Amino acid sequence: MNSTSISAAVTPQPLFITPAEVCSEFSYHHPSVARINNGGFGCCPSSLISYQRQIQMQWLRQPDEFFFNQLQPGMLRSRNVIKDLINADHVDEVSIVDNVSTAISIVLQHMAWGFAEGKFHSGDATVMFHCAYGAVKKSVEAYFVRAGGYVIEVPLPFPVNSDDEILQEFRQALDKSKQNGRRVRLAIIDHVTFMPTVVMPVKQLVSICREAGIDHVFIDAAHGIGCVDVDMKQIGADFYTSNLHKWLFCPPSAAFLYCRKSNQSSALHHPVVTHQYGNGLATESSWIGTRDYSAQLVVPKVLEFVNRFEGGIDGIKRRNHDAVVDMGEMLAKAWGTQLGCPPHMCSSMVMVGLPACLHVSSDQDSWKLRTYLRDKFGVEVSIYYRPPKDGEVGPLTGYARISYQVYNKVDDYYKFRDAINQLVHDAFTCASLPDSYIRLV
Amino acid sequence: MASSLHDAPSAAVNGTSAAAADSKSQVHKKPRLYADPSPPLFTPSDILSEFSHHDPTVARINNGSFGSCPSSVISAQNDFRLQWLRQPDDFYFNQLQPKILQSRTIIKDLINADHVDEVSIVDNATTAAAIVLQQIAWGFAEGKFDHGDAAVMLHYAYGAVKKSVEAYVTRAGGYVIEVPLPFPVNSADEIVHEFRQALQRGKQNGRRVRLAVIDHVTSMPTVVIPVKELVTICREEGVDQVFVDAAHGIGCVDIDMKQIGADFYTSNLHKWYFCPPSVAFLYCKRSVNNSDLHHPVVSHEYGNGLAIESAWIGTRDYSAQLVVPKVLEFINRFEGGINGIKKRNHECVVEMGQMLVEAWGTHLGCPPEMCSSMVMVGLPACLGISSDRDALNLRTCLREKFAVEVPIYYRSPKDGEEGGVTGYARISYQVYNKAEDYYKFRDAINQLVDNAFTCASLPNS
């Protein structure tokens, strides 16, 4: 076999990957940072980075040959790997795109055409949770609202105690819209919300949508594959998208958009139009002009990496979940706070209440505290401001979203525990940090 | 062999050479990225080394398709990639946006734009086209334009752009007019004439022409279009917006936004400006007419202006966009900087093109002054290129049997024409090329002719 061609051959490994090997694969991570925010930008092991680099050099060495002979077969191989991972029926249902933001734009642009072409009517609605990712909300504004649609936001109770609380809010919102005679064209449901992070009961939510006659159900699983169980036939949505670089070890960046085969699905288009326009979304997405597609071509190799762990991706998921709950409970105990949801509603991430005396009292505060933790303590973790509700007495207003991935160690979380303890000890409050402390550009 | 081909950058000289100083004054306000003295000019062996990762067995005379990137820039890019992977949150919050802004500022100076807000960085010209055209689609959807209002584009517009026009303009209710272009072409006047006529057609029946899409350098067949004149005609004829597609732009032809005067101008930086794949800029002249552009991939920056939107479209590898300063350093180690490179590339490709037509008894597709760093060279008629498929098959045969990488164009004969040239090769010249690459191509074709080869003999697969 030509050693320069991309091969999907699985190299048999006699033993599982050892802790030392895992350490080595991620040894390039900044050594002095307690990196407990895998949910932010994901991670990628050195061996995959090396492999990706080989692909990049193959392109640069002779791009025409790569374009004509390697690229499309390579993309198809990746799509087939994903199709099997997610239990899709047919590889045509699987498109690879840069990230979930791109997938969202694809589906929403399609909706905008629905309004422009008279399939939908002004005032037709989309329903989504209030805590949907900011970029998704903006995309809804840019395409759905701009085209004449209406947005129904469903509040997410937080802290949350059970799936039922979420289902109830969702049903209520749909009932209300029905009363108003509004046609709901699209439901956008997170599989795992990002902030605050909670695993949503997607299967039941999809059923409710079907009962309510919603045209399209779209699951945003930015934190999906590698984080929770992802089975297209089980979940039953029309569209499902997940990043591969967050929890499936792909280099930045790659994501898939699953579109269940139907009359509708053939009408989706990638917004960057090339000569492949009209050949189906999957084919359109596999060539959107000259770019570096290497992150999308390493997927078969990613699977090899994942299968070096005991239990493969399921084993990783399970261990990550158990560890993050463990660490979360350790922290909550150390600080006298609580988790944001019961363990069964956590994935590989969990919200941990921060001591109230830190006085996280705005989004601004949460950014400041995050920056301070990075700069002063070498701890990388996302902080969430949870506004108090009317009538609440002394609620926790600050939560940290901790992640656990294979490279993490208990010491990372001790470091965080100790940092917060120190801040409490020093009578630190967020108000003591100047507003300019956030170095967001 | 004429000497200009061997007119490689002069040997390394410590300190600032007069030629390098000239190049600095040509590109006004060019930022100085290094302290005096300037790094020495590249020697021929430096250049060899910078492109040593290219397949040495291939005569790579197709820089126009996918461009090229020197090793030192690839290294710089890998450094950025590793920085991200090492601690992405820190890079995201503290490094990414300032570095993109730095790249945008350099581009602004290179292209003589007024303000850095006018410069957005996107993946490629195809993305830029989608941005401009999506805005037109909204114009129809929101009633700003009337059904049947027109968009004008060249018949030789790039295939992807034509599809984009179909996807956004035709679909939204617009009417598309294609400007036929003669090929072979003999003068810029022929193009200007056809364009004027097409605009008249566009305005028939009270139609408004909402957008003109004009290539700066067409792709296949390749010809330099007189964009400044065409933009002027558009203004005279009341075209709302003018979009210049200069996929082959920066590093290939002269680009001056104020000179050209278009509303939108896009060019790839990975084709002729040595950036890694992939990075392009979209220039949008500040005006009321075009304040409503958005990147189609929406993120939390939506509404903050196209340049800001484009600088964050979700988690991805932005490293290609960050190495523009490094690329500028690289370019300035050639005599005359980018202008010197352009000039020498043009002279060499014309020289090589003339060598080939002389060897094969054919002709160039246009006069030298209408070439950039690429030229169309007629192929011997006996090869029997009689379809697009033939052209592609011949290209594959050249790659596989002769290790020559060059795109082939099929030019269908016009009525009455017989036994003429129907196939053209688009040869490119970039700093890594050598005369031997073109001799190899010359000999390959000569061999095919000797063997009485015809395209009909190639299997369709």
Interface residues (C-beta under 8 A of the other chain):
Chain A: Y28 H29 H30 V33 R35 N37 G40 F41 G42 C43 C44 I49 R53 M57 W59 L60 R61 Q62 P63 D64 E65 F67 F68 D98 N99 V100 S101 T102 I104 S105 L108 Q109 A112 W113 F115 A116 G134 A135 K138 S139 E141 A142 Y143 R146 A147 N243 H245 K246 P251 P252 S253 H269 P271 V272 V273 T274 H275 Y277 G278 I288 G289 T290 R291 D292 A295 T371 R374 E380 R439 L440 V441
Chain B: H53 H54 D55 V58 R60 N62 S65 F66 G67 S68 C69 I74 N78 R81 L82 W84 L85 R86 Q87 P88 D89 D90 Y92 F93 N94 Q97 P98 D123 N124 A125 T126 T127 A129 A130 L133 Q134 A137 W138 F140 A141 G159 A160 K163 S164 E166 A167 Y168 R171 A172 N268 H270 K271 P276 P277 S278 H294 P296 V297 V298 S299 H300 Y302 G303 I313 G314 T315 R316 D317 A320 T396 R399 E405
